Amino acid sequence: MSDAEAREIVEEAGQREYREAFRIREYLHLEGYDKRVMASLIESAKVMG
């Protein structure tokens, strides 16, 4: 992997994290559980017995 490819991967990961944090920020005002909001924020869940 070249240095340019490695930098691109790191940059993409940083941008993804920024987008996720910005998206979550709009829900900080919530004071209670909102099923619609939770469904939009949860990408996947693993249920253990």
mmCIF entry with sequence, helices, sheets and N, C-alpha, C, O atoms, coordinates in Angstrom:
data_MODEL
# 
_entry.id   MODEL 
# 
_entity.id                         1 
_entity.type                       polymer 
_entity.pdbx_number_of_molecules   1 
# 
_entity_poly.entity_id                      1 
_entity_poly.type                           'polypeptide(L)' 
_entity_poly.nstd_linkage                   no 
_entity_poly.nstd_monomer                   no 
_entity_poly.pdbx_seq_one_letter_code       MSDAEAREIVEEAGQREYREAFRIREYLHLEGYDKRVMASLIESAKVMG 
_entity_poly.pdbx_seq_one_letter_code_can   MSDAEAREIVEEAGQREYREAFRIREYLHLEGYDKRVMASLIESAKVMG 
_entity_poly.pdbx_strand_id                 A 
# 
loop_
_entity_poly_seq.entity_id 
_entity_poly_seq.num 
_entity_poly_seq.mon_id 
_entity_poly_seq.hetero 
1 1  MET n 
1 2  SER n 
1 3  ASP n 
1 4  ALA n 
1 5  GLU n 
1 6  ALA n 
1 7  ARG n 
1 8  GLU n 
1 9  ILE n 
1 10 VAL n 
1 11 GLU n 
1 12 GLU n 
1 13 ALA n 
1 14 GLY n 
1 15 GLN n 
1 16 ARG n 
1 17 GLU n 
1 18 TYR n 
1 19 ARG n 
1 20 GLU n 
1 21 ALA n 
1 22 PHE n 
1 23 ARG n 
1 24 ILE n 
1 25 ARG n 
1 26 GLU n 
1 27 TYR n 
1 28 LEU n 
1 29 HIS n 
1 30 LEU n 
1 31 GLU n 
1 32 GLY n 
1 33 TYR n 
1 34 ASP n 
1 35 LYS n 
1 36 ARG n 
1 37 VAL n 
1 38 MET n 
1 39 ALA n 
1 40 SER n 
1 41 LEU n 
1 42 ILE n 
1 43 GLU n 
1 44 SER n 
1 45 ALA n 
1 46 LYS n 
1 47 VAL n 
1 48 MET n 
1 49 GLY n 
# 
_struct_asym.id          A 
_struct_asym.entity_id   1 
# 
loop_
_struct_conf.conf_type_id 
_struct_conf.id 
_struct_conf.pdbx_PDB_helix_id 
_struct_conf.beg_label_comp_id 
_struct_conf.beg_label_asym_id 
_struct_conf.beg_label_seq_id 
_struct_conf.pdbx_beg_PDB_ins_code 
_struct_conf.end_label_comp_id 
_struct_conf.end_label_asym_id 
_struct_conf.end_label_seq_id 
_struct_conf.pdbx_end_PDB_ins_code 
_struct_conf.beg_auth_comp_id 
_struct_conf.beg_auth_asym_id 
_struct_conf.beg_auth_seq_id 
_struct_conf.end_auth_comp_id 
_struct_conf.end_auth_asym_id 
_struct_conf.end_auth_seq_id 
_struct_conf.pdbx_PDB_helix_class 
_struct_conf.details 
_struct_conf.pdbx_PDB_helix_length 
HELX_P HELX_P1 AA1 ASP A 3  ? ARG A 25 ? ASP A 3  ARG A 25 1 ? 23 
HELX_P HELX_P2 AA2 LYS A 35 ? LEU A 41 ? LYS A 35 LEU A 41 1 ? 7  
# 
_struct_conf_type.id          HELX_P 
_struct_conf_type.criteria    ? 
_struct_conf_type.reference   ? 
# 
loop_
_atom_site.group_PDB 
_atom_site.id 
_atom_site.type_symbol 
_atom_site.label_atom_id 
_atom_site.label_alt_id 
_atom_site.label_comp_id 
_atom_site.label_asym_id 
_atom_site.label_entity_id 
_atom_site.label_seq_id 
_atom_site.pdbx_PDB_ins_code 
_atom_site.Cartn_x 
_atom_site.Cartn_y 
_atom_site.Cartn_z 
_atom_site.occupancy 
_atom_site.B_iso_or_equiv 
_atom_site.pdbx_formal_charge 
_atom_site.auth_seq_id 
_atom_site.auth_comp_id 
_atom_site.auth_asym_id 
_atom_site.auth_atom_id 
_atom_site.pdbx_PDB_model_num 
ATOM 1   N N  . MET A 1 1  ? 0.858   -1.168  0.000  1.00 0.00 ? 1  MET A N  1 
ATOM 2   C CA . MET A 1 1  ? 0.000   0.000   0.000  1.00 0.00 ? 1  MET A CA 1 
ATOM 3   C C  . MET A 1 1  ? 0.909   1.237   0.000  1.00 0.00 ? 1  MET A C  1 
ATOM 4   O O  . MET A 1 1  ? 1.855   1.333   0.781  1.00 0.00 ? 1  MET A O  1 
ATOM 5   N N  . SER A 1 2  ? 0.606   2.140   -0.864 1.00 0.00 ? 2  SER A N  1 
ATOM 6   C CA . SER A 1 2  ? 1.408   3.359   -0.946 1.00 0.00 ? 2  SER A CA 1 
ATOM 7   C C  . SER A 1 2  ? 1.014   4.338   0.162  1.00 0.00 ? 2  SER A C  1 
ATOM 8   O O  . SER A 1 2  ? -0.042  4.205   0.781  1.00 0.00 ? 2  SER A O  1 
ATOM 9   N N  . ASP A 1 3  ? 1.876   5.315   0.397  1.00 0.00 ? 3  ASP A N  1 
ATOM 10  C CA . ASP A 1 3  ? 1.570   6.343   1.396  1.00 0.00 ? 3  ASP A CA 1 
ATOM 11  C C  . ASP A 1 3  ? 0.297   7.101   1.029  1.00 0.00 ? 3  ASP A C  1 
ATOM 12  O O  . ASP A 1 3  ? -0.504  7.436   1.901  1.00 0.00 ? 3  ASP A O  1 
ATOM 13  N N  . ALA A 1 4  ? 0.115   7.368   -0.258 1.00 0.00 ? 4  ALA A N  1 
ATOM 14  C CA . ALA A 1 4  ? -1.075  8.095   -0.713 1.00 0.00 ? 4  ALA A CA 1 
ATOM 15  C C  . ALA A 1 4  ? -2.341  7.292   -0.424 1.00 0.00 ? 4  ALA A C  1 
ATOM 16  O O  . ALA A 1 4  ? -3.351  7.853   0.001  1.00 0.00 ? 4  ALA A O  1 
ATOM 17  N N  . GLU A 1 5  ? -2.289  5.980   -0.653 1.00 0.00 ? 5  GLU A N  1 
ATOM 18  C CA . GLU A 1 5  ? -3.454  5.131   -0.380 1.00 0.00 ? 5  GLU A CA 1 
ATOM 19  C C  . GLU A 1 5  ? -3.747  5.095   1.117  1.00 0.00 ? 5  GLU A C  1 
ATOM 20  O O  . GLU A 1 5  ? -4.906  5.154   1.528  1.00 0.00 ? 5  GLU A O  1 
ATOM 21  N N  . ALA A 1 6  ? -2.703  4.999   1.925  1.00 0.00 ? 6  ALA A N  1 
ATOM 22  C CA . ALA A 1 6  ? -2.887  4.968   3.379  1.00 0.00 ? 6  ALA A CA 1 
ATOM 23  C C  . ALA A 1 6  ? -3.491  6.277   3.869  1.00 0.00 ? 6  ALA A C  1 
ATOM 24  O O  . ALA A 1 6  ? -4.397  6.265   4.703  1.00 0.00 ? 6  ALA A O  1 
ATOM 25  N N  . ARG A 1 7  ? -2.999  7.416   3.357  1.00 0.00 ? 7  ARG A N  1 
ATOM 26  C CA . ARG A 1 7  ? -3.554  8.716   3.749  1.00 0.00 ? 7  ARG A CA 1 
ATOM 27  C C  . ARG A 1 7  ? -5.020  8.828   3.347  1.00 0.00 ? 7  ARG A C  1 
ATOM 28  O O  . ARG A 1 7  ? -5.831  9.374   4.095  1.00 0.00 ? 7  ARG A O  1 
ATOM 29  N N  . GLU A 1 8  ? -5.358  8.315   2.175  1.00 0.00 ? 8  GLU A N  1 
ATOM 30  C CA . GLU A 1 8  ? -6.744  8.374   1.704  1.00 0.00 ? 8  GLU A CA 1 
ATOM 31  C C  . GLU A 1 8  ? -7.659  7.568   2.618  1.00 0.00 ? 8  GLU A C  1 
ATOM 32  O O  . GLU A 1 8  ? -8.763  8.009   2.938  1.00 0.00 ? 8  GLU A O  1 
ATOM 33  N N  . ILE A 1 9  ? -7.210  6.398   3.037  1.00 0.00 ? 9  ILE A N  1 
ATOM 34  C CA . ILE A 1 9  ? -8.013  5.553   3.931  1.00 0.00 ? 9  ILE A CA 1 
ATOM 35  C C  . ILE A 1 9  ? -8.227  6.252   5.268  1.00 0.00 ? 9  ILE A C  1 
ATOM 36  O O  . ILE A 1 9  ? -9.341  6.258   5.794  1.00 0.00 ? 9  ILE A O  1 
ATOM 37  N N  . VAL A 1 10 ? -7.170  6.840   5.821  1.00 0.00 ? 10 VAL A N  1 
ATOM 38  C CA . VAL A 1 10 ? -7.275  7.546   7.099  1.00 0.00 ? 10 VAL A CA 1 
ATOM 39  C C  . VAL A 1 10 ? -8.196  8.747   6.961  1.00 0.00 ? 10 VAL A C  1 
ATOM 40  O O  . VAL A 1 10 ? -9.011  9.004   7.848  1.00 0.00 ? 10 VAL A O  1 
ATOM 41  N N  . GLU A 1 11 ? -8.081  9.479   5.874  1.00 0.00 ? 11 GLU A N  1 
ATOM 42  C CA . GLU A 1 11 ? -8.926  10.654  5.653  1.00 0.00 ? 11 GLU A CA 1 
ATOM 43  C C  . GLU A 1 11 ? -10.391 10.258  5.532  1.00 0.00 ? 11 GLU A C  1 
ATOM 44  O O  . GLU A 1 11 ? -11.260 10.926  6.092  1.00 0.00 ? 11 GLU A O  1 
ATOM 45  N N  . GLU A 1 12 ? -10.673 9.186   4.813  1.00 0.00 ? 12 GLU A N  1 
ATOM 46  C CA . GLU A 1 12 ? -12.054 8.718   4.660  1.00 0.00 ? 12 GLU A CA 1 
ATOM 47  C C  . GLU A 1 12 ? -12.640 8.307   6.004  1.00 0.00 ? 12 GLU A C  1 
ATOM 48  O O  . GLU A 1 12 ? -13.801 8.594   6.294  1.00 0.00 ? 12 GLU A O  1 
ATOM 49  N N  . ALA A 1 13 ? -11.835 7.632   6.826  1.00 0.00 ? 13 ALA A N  1 
ATOM 50  C CA . ALA A 1 13 ? -12.307 7.211   8.152  1.00 0.00 ? 13 ALA A CA 1 
ATOM 51  C C  . ALA A 1 13 ? -12.614 8.433   9.013  1.00 0.00 ? 13 ALA A C  1 
ATOM 52  O O  . ALA A 1 13 ? -13.617 8.453   9.726  1.00 0.00 ? 13 ALA A O  1 
ATOM 53  N N  . GLY A 1 14 ? -11.757 9.452   8.952  1.00 0.00 ? 14 GLY A N  1 
ATOM 54  C CA . GLY A 1 14 ? -11.985 10.676  9.719  1.00 0.00 ? 14 GLY A CA 1 
ATOM 55  C C  . GLY A 1 14 ? -13.241 11.398  9.280  1.00 0.00 ? 14 GLY A C  1 
ATOM 56  O O  . GLY A 1 14 ? -13.998 11.894  10.114 1.00 0.00 ? 14 GLY A O  1 
ATOM 57  N N  . GLN A 1 15 ? -13.467 11.460  7.983  1.00 0.00 ? 15 GLN A N  1 
ATOM 58  C CA . GLN A 1 15 ? -14.665 12.117  7.465  1.00 0.00 ? 15 GLN A CA 1 
ATOM 59  C C  . GLN A 1 15 ? -15.916 11.354  7.876  1.00 0.00 ? 15 GLN A C  1 
ATOM 60  O O  . GLN A 1 15 ? -16.938 11.962  8.193  1.00 0.00 ? 15 GLN A O  1 
ATOM 61  N N  . ARG A 1 16 ? -15.844 10.038  7.873  1.00 0.00 ? 16 ARG A N  1 
ATOM 62  C CA . ARG A 1 16 ? -16.989 9.211   8.271  1.00 0.00 ? 16 ARG A CA 1 
ATOM 63  C C  . ARG A 1 16 ? -17.314 9.457   9.748  1.00 0.00 ? 16 ARG A C  1 
ATOM 64  O O  . ARG A 1 16 ? -18.481 9.600   10.113 1.00 0.00 ? 16 ARG A O  1 
ATOM 65  N N  . GLU A 1 17 ? -16.283 9.507   10.593 1.00 0.00 ? 17 GLU A N  1 
ATOM 66  C CA . GLU A 1 17 ? -16.506 9.758   12.015 1.00 0.00 ? 17 GLU A CA 1 
ATOM 67  C C  . GLU A 1 17 ? -17.099 11.143  12.232 1.00 0.00 ? 17 GLU A C  1 
ATOM 68  O O  . GLU A 1 17 ? -17.981 11.311  13.074 1.00 0.00 ? 17 GLU A O  1 
ATOM 69  N N  . TYR A 1 18 ? -16.626 12.138  11.483 1.00 0.00 ? 18 TYR A N  1 
ATOM 70  C CA . TYR A 1 18 ? -17.148 13.490  11.611 1.00 0.00 ? 18 TYR A CA 1 
ATOM 71  C C  . TYR A 1 18 ? -18.626 13.533  11.216 1.00 0.00 ? 18 TYR A C  1 
ATOM 72  O O  . TYR A 1 18 ? -19.437 14.146  11.910 1.00 0.00 ? 18 TYR A O  1 
ATOM 73  N N  . ARG A 1 19 ? -18.974 12.884  10.108 1.00 0.00 ? 19 ARG A N  1 
ATOM 74  C CA . ARG A 1 19 ? -20.373 12.852  9.670  1.00 0.00 ? 19 ARG A CA 1 
ATOM 75  C C  . ARG A 1 19 ? -21.258 12.197  10.718 1.00 0.00 ? 19 ARG A C  1 
ATOM 76  O O  . ARG A 1 19 ? -22.362 12.671  10.987 1.00 0.00 ? 19 ARG A O  1 
ATOM 77  N N  . GLU A 1 20 ? -20.773 11.096  11.317 1.00 0.00 ? 20 GLU A N  1 
ATOM 78  C CA . GLU A 1 20 ? -21.555 10.397  12.334 1.00 0.00 ? 20 GLU A CA 1 
ATOM 79  C C  . GLU A 1 20 ? -21.748 11.275  13.563 1.00 0.00 ? 20 GLU A C  1 
ATOM 80  O O  . GLU A 1 20 ? -22.849 11.338  14.109 1.00 0.00 ? 20 GLU A O  1 
ATOM 81  N N  . ALA A 1 21 ? -20.692 11.955  14.007 1.00 0.00 ? 21 ALA A N  1 
ATOM 82  C CA . ALA A 1 21 ? -20.792 12.823  15.180 1.00 0.00 ? 21 ALA A CA 1 
ATOM 83  C C  . ALA A 1 21 ? -21.732 13.986  14.893 1.00 0.00 ? 21 ALA A C  1 
ATOM 84  O O  . ALA A 1 21 ? -22.532 14.358  15.752 1.00 0.00 ? 21 ALA A O  1 
ATOM 85  N N  . PHE A 1 22 ? -21.649 14.560  13.712 1.00 0.00 ? 22 PHE A N  1 
ATOM 86  C CA . PHE A 1 22 ? -22.523 15.678  13.347 1.00 0.00 ? 22 PHE A CA 1 
ATOM 87  C C  . PHE A 1 22 ? -23.976 15.221  13.304 1.00 0.00 ? 22 PHE A C  1 
ATOM 88  O O  . PHE A 1 22 ? -24.870 15.955  13.726 1.00 0.00 ? 22 PHE A O  1 
ATOM 89  N N  . ARG A 1 23 ? -24.215 14.025  12.800 1.00 0.00 ? 23 ARG A N  1 
ATOM 90  C CA . ARG A 1 23 ? -25.574 13.491  12.720 1.00 0.00 ? 23 ARG A CA 1 
ATOM 91  C C  . ARG A 1 23 ? -26.151 13.268  14.111 1.00 0.00 ? 23 ARG A C  1 
ATOM 92  O O  . ARG A 1 23 ? -27.319 13.572  14.354 1.00 0.00 ? 23 ARG A O  1 
ATOM 93  N N  . ILE A 1 24 ? -25.354 12.747  15.015 1.00 0.00 ? 24 ILE A N  1 
ATOM 94  C CA . ILE A 1 24 ? -25.815 12.493  16.384 1.00 0.00 ? 24 ILE A CA 1 
ATOM 95  C C  . ILE A 1 24 ? -26.099 13.804  17.113 1.00 0.00 ? 24 ILE A C  1 
ATOM 96  O O  . ILE A 1 24 ? -27.009 13.869  17.940 1.00 0.00 ? 24 ILE A O  1 
ATOM 97  N N  . ARG A 1 25 ? -25.329 14.843  16.812 1.00 0.00 ? 25 ARG A N  1 
ATOM 98  C CA . ARG A 1 25 ? -25.473 16.132  17.479 1.00 0.00 ? 25 ARG A CA 1 
ATOM 99  C C  . ARG A 1 25 ? -26.887 16.693  17.387 1.00 0.00 ? 25 ARG A C  1 
ATOM 100 O O  . ARG A 1 25 ? -27.352 17.360  18.311 1.00 0.00 ? 25 ARG A O  1 
ATOM 101 N N  . GLU A 1 26 ? -27.566 16.427  16.284 1.00 0.00 ? 26 GLU A N  1 
ATOM 102 C CA . GLU A 1 26 ? -28.906 16.985  16.128 1.00 0.00 ? 26 GLU A CA 1 
ATOM 103 C C  . GLU A 1 26 ? -29.929 16.356  17.068 1.00 0.00 ? 26 GLU A C  1 
ATOM 104 O O  . GLU A 1 26 ? -31.054 16.844  17.170 1.00 0.00 ? 26 GLU A O  1 
ATOM 105 N N  . TYR A 1 27 ? -29.552 15.278  17.755 1.00 0.00 ? 27 TYR A N  1 
ATOM 106 C CA . TYR A 1 27 ? -30.483 14.601  18.667 1.00 0.00 ? 27 TYR A CA 1 
ATOM 107 C C  . TYR A 1 27 ? -30.158 14.855  20.137 1.00 0.00 ? 27 TYR A C  1 
ATOM 108 O O  . TYR A 1 27 ? -30.798 14.269  21.009 1.00 0.00 ? 27 TYR A O  1 
ATOM 109 N N  . LEU A 1 28 ? -29.194 15.702  20.432 1.00 0.00 ? 28 LEU A N  1 
ATOM 110 C CA . LEU A 1 28 ? -28.784 15.937  21.817 1.00 0.00 ? 28 LEU A CA 1 
ATOM 111 C C  . LEU A 1 28 ? -29.881 16.567  22.670 1.00 0.00 ? 28 LEU A C  1 
ATOM 112 O O  . LEU A 1 28 ? -29.854 16.441  23.894 1.00 0.00 ? 28 LEU A O  1 
ATOM 113 N N  . HIS A 1 29 ? -30.829 17.229  22.056 1.00 0.00 ? 29 HIS A N  1 
ATOM 114 C CA . HIS A 1 29 ? -31.894 17.898  22.800 1.00 0.00 ? 29 HIS A CA 1 
ATOM 115 C C  . HIS A 1 29 ? -32.952 16.942  23.337 1.00 0.00 ? 29 HIS A C  1 
ATOM 116 O O  . HIS A 1 29 ? -33.757 17.329  24.184 1.00 0.00 ? 29 HIS A O  1 
ATOM 117 N N  . LEU A 1 30 ? -32.965 15.721  22.865 1.00 0.00 ? 30 LEU A N  1 
ATOM 118 C CA . LEU A 1 30 ? -33.989 14.762  23.291 1.00 0.00 ? 30 LEU A CA 1 
ATOM 119 C C  . LEU A 1 30 ? -33.876 14.481  24.782 1.00 0.00 ? 30 LEU A C  1 
ATOM 120 O O  . LEU A 1 30 ? -32.776 14.321  25.312 1.00 0.00 ? 30 LEU A O  1 
ATOM 121 N N  . GLU A 1 31 ? -35.002 14.422  25.443 1.00 0.00 ? 31 GLU A N  1 
ATOM 122 C CA . GLU A 1 31 ? -35.018 14.146  26.872 1.00 0.00 ? 31 GLU A CA 1 
ATOM 123 C C  . GLU A 1 31 ? -35.584 12.771  27.180 1.00 0.00 ? 31 GLU A C  1 
ATOM 124 O O  . GLU A 1 31 ? -35.573 12.341  28.334 1.00 0.00 ? 31 GLU A O  1 
ATOM 125 N N  . GLY A 1 32 ? -36.073 12.085  26.177 1.00 0.00 ? 32 GLY A N  1 
ATOM 126 C CA . GLY A 1 32 ? -36.648 10.769  26.392 1.00 0.00 ? 32 GLY A CA 1 
ATOM 127 C C  . GLY A 1 32 ? -36.379 9.869   25.199 1.00 0.00 ? 32 GLY A C  1 
ATOM 128 O O  . GLY A 1 32 ? -35.786 10.286  24.205 1.00 0.00 ? 32 GLY A O  1 
ATOM 129 N N  . TYR A 1 33 ? -36.818 8.650   25.315 1.00 0.00 ? 33 TYR A N  1 
ATOM 130 C CA . TYR A 1 33 ? -36.632 7.656   24.270 1.00 0.00 ? 33 TYR A CA 1 
ATOM 131 C C  . TYR A 1 33 ? -37.527 7.966   23.073 1.00 0.00 ? 33 TYR A C  1 
ATOM 132 O O  . TYR A 1 33 ? -38.721 8.220   23.232 1.00 0.00 ? 33 TYR A O  1 
ATOM 133 N N  . ASP A 1 34 ? -36.956 7.945   21.902 1.00 0.00 ? 34 ASP A N  1 
ATOM 134 C CA . ASP A 1 34 ? -37.703 8.154   20.666 1.00 0.00 ? 34 ASP A CA 1 
ATOM 135 C C  . ASP A 1 34 ? -37.350 7.003   19.724 1.00 0.00 ? 34 ASP A C  1 
ATOM 136 O O  . ASP A 1 34 ? -36.237 6.932   19.204 1.00 0.00 ? 34 ASP A O  1 
ATOM 137 N N  . LYS A 1 35 ? -38.301 6.114   19.515 1.00 0.00 ? 35 LYS A N  1 
ATOM 138 C CA . LYS A 1 35 ? -38.049 4.904   18.730 1.00 0.00 ? 35 LYS A CA 1 
ATOM 139 C C  . LYS A 1 35 ? -37.558 5.228   17.318 1.00 0.00 ? 35 LYS A C  1 
ATOM 140 O O  . LYS A 1 35 ? -36.683 4.536   16.799 1.00 0.00 ? 35 LYS A O  1 
ATOM 141 N N  . ARG A 1 36 ? -38.104 6.257   16.700 1.00 0.00 ? 36 ARG A N  1 
ATOM 142 C CA . ARG A 1 36 ? -37.713 6.621   15.341 1.00 0.00 ? 36 ARG A CA 1 
ATOM 143 C C  . ARG A 1 36 ? -36.251 7.068   15.301 1.00 0.00 ? 36 ARG A C  1 
ATOM 144 O O  . ARG A 1 36 ? -35.499 6.685   14.406 1.00 0.00 ? 36 ARG A O  1 
ATOM 145 N N  . VAL A 1 37 ? -35.864 7.879   16.280 1.00 0.00 ? 37 VAL A N  1 
ATOM 146 C CA . VAL A 1 37 ? -34.484 8.366   16.346 1.00 0.00 ? 37 VAL A CA 1 
ATOM 147 C C  . VAL A 1 37 ? -33.530 7.200   16.596 1.00 0.00 ? 37 VAL A C  1 
ATOM 148 O O  . VAL A 1 37 ? -32.502 7.086   15.929 1.00 0.00 ? 37 VAL A O  1 
ATOM 149 N N  . MET A 1 38 ? -33.863 6.341   17.545 1.00 0.00 ? 38 MET A N  1 
ATOM 150 C CA . MET A 1 38 ? -32.994 5.200   17.841 1.00 0.00 ? 38 MET A CA 1 
ATOM 151 C C  . MET A 1 38 ? -32.827 4.309   16.608 1.00 0.00 ? 38 MET A C  1 
ATOM 152 O O  . MET A 1 38 ? -31.723 3.838   16.333 1.00 0.00 ? 38 MET A O  1 
ATOM 153 N N  . ALA A 1 39 ? -33.895 4.078   15.874 1.00 0.00 ? 39 ALA A N  1 
ATOM 154 C CA . ALA A 1 39 ? -33.827 3.247   14.678 1.00 0.00 ? 39 ALA A CA 1 
ATOM 155 C C  . ALA A 1 39 ? -32.925 3.879   13.626 1.00 0.00 ? 39 ALA A C  1 
ATOM 156 O O  . ALA A 1 39 ? -32.244 3.163   12.892 1.00 0.00 ? 39 ALA A O  1 
ATOM 157 N N  . SER A 1 40 ? -32.908 5.195   13.541 1.00 0.00 ? 40 SER A N  1 
ATOM 158 C CA . SER A 1 40 ? -32.070 5.849   12.541 1.00 0.00 ? 40 SER A CA 1 
ATOM 159 C C  . SER A 1 40 ? -30.598 5.850   12.942 1.00 0.00 ? 40 SER A C  1 
ATOM 160 O O  . SER A 1 40 ? -29.724 5.922   12.077 1.00 0.00 ? 40 SER A O  1 
ATOM 161 N N  . LEU A 1 41 ? -30.314 5.772   14.238 1.00 0.00 ? 41 LEU A N  1 
ATOM 162 C CA . LEU A 1 41 ? -28.926 5.824   14.706 1.00 0.00 ? 41 LEU A CA 1 
ATOM 163 C C  . LEU A 1 41 ? -28.266 4.461   14.837 1.00 0.00 ? 41 LEU A C  1 
ATOM 164 O O  . LEU A 1 41 ? -27.044 4.357   14.727 1.00 0.00 ? 41 LEU A O  1 
ATOM 165 N N  . ILE A 1 42 ? -29.043 3.423   15.067 1.00 0.00 ? 42 ILE A N  1 
ATOM 166 C CA . ILE A 1 42 ? -28.482 2.084   15.277 1.00 0.00 ? 42 ILE A CA 1 
ATOM 167 C C  . ILE A 1 42 ? -28.315 1.388   13.938 1.00 0.00 ? 42 ILE A C  1 
ATOM 168 O O  . ILE A 1 42 ? -29.285 1.137   13.223 1.00 0.00 ? 42 ILE A O  1 
ATOM 169 N N  . GLU A 1 43 ? -27.072 1.084   13.615 1.00 0.00 ? 43 GLU A N  1 
ATOM 170 C CA . GLU A 1 43 ? -26.773 0.410   12.365 1.00 0.00 ? 43 GLU A CA 1 
ATOM 171 C C  . GLU A 1 43 ? -26.991 -1.096  12.480 1.00 0.00 ? 43 GLU A C  1 
ATOM 172 O O  . GLU A 1 43 ? -27.525 -1.722  11.564 1.00 0.00 ? 43 GLU A O  1 
ATOM 173 N N  . SER A 1 44 ? -26.580 -1.674  13.602 1.00 0.00 ? 44 SER A N  1 
ATOM 174 C CA . SER A 1 44 ? -26.769 -3.100  13.806 1.00 0.00 ? 44 SER A CA 1 
ATOM 175 C C  . SER A 1 44 ? -26.722 -3.398  15.306 1.00 0.00 ? 44 SER A C  1 
ATOM 176 O O  . SER A 1 44 ? -26.203 -2.608  16.095 1.00 0.00 ? 44 SER A O  1 
ATOM 177 N N  . ALA A 1 45 ? -27.262 -4.530  15.672 1.00 0.00 ? 45 ALA A N  1 
ATOM 178 C CA . ALA A 1 45 ? -27.256 -4.951  17.074 1.00 0.00 ? 45 ALA A CA 1 
ATOM 179 C C  . ALA A 1 45 ? -27.068 -6.461  17.129 1.00 0.00 ? 45 ALA A C  1 
ATOM 180 O O  . ALA A 1 45 ? -27.603 -7.198  16.302 1.00 0.00 ? 45 ALA A O  1 
ATOM 181 N N  . LYS A 1 46 ? -26.307 -6.902  18.104 1.00 0.00 ? 46 LYS A N  1 
ATOM 182 C CA . LYS A 1 46 ? -26.094 -8.333  18.301 1.00 0.00 ? 46 LYS A CA 1 
ATOM 183 C C  . LYS A 1 46 ? -26.732 -8.703  19.646 1.00 0.00 ? 46 LYS A C  1 
ATOM 184 O O  . LYS A 1 46 ? -26.355 -8.159  20.684 1.00 0.00 ? 46 LYS A O  1 
ATOM 185 N N  . VAL A 1 47 ? -27.676 -9.609  19.624 1.00 0.00 ? 47 VAL A N  1 
ATOM 186 C CA . VAL A 1 47 ? -28.380 -10.019 20.838 1.00 0.00 ? 47 VAL A CA 1 
ATOM 187 C C  . VAL A 1 47 ? -27.754 -11.308 21.320 1.00 0.00 ? 47 VAL A C  1 
ATOM 188 O O  . VAL A 1 47 ? -27.669 -12.293 20.587 1.00 0.00 ? 47 VAL A O  1 
ATOM 189 N N  . MET A 1 48 ? -27.315 -11.282 22.570 1.00 0.00 ? 48 MET A N  1 
ATOM 190 C CA . MET A 1 48 ? -26.664 -12.450 23.166 1.00 0.00 ? 48 MET A CA 1 
ATOM 191 C C  . MET A 1 48 ? -27.632 -13.069 24.174 1.00 0.00 ? 48 MET A C  1 
ATOM 192 O O  . MET A 1 48 ? -28.367 -12.359 24.860 1.00 0.00 ? 48 MET A O  1 
ATOM 193 N N  . GLY A 1 49 ? -27.622 -14.379 24.252 1.00 0.00 ? 49 GLY A N  1 
ATOM 194 C CA . GLY A 1 49 ? -28.499 -15.092 25.174 1.00 0.00 ? 49 GLY A CA 1 
ATOM 195 C C  . GLY A 1 49 ? -28.059 -15.049 26.598 1.00 0.00 ? 49 GLY A C  1 
ATOM 196 O O  . GLY A 1 49 ? -28.722 -15.617 27.466 1.00 0.00 ? 49 GLY A O  1 
# 
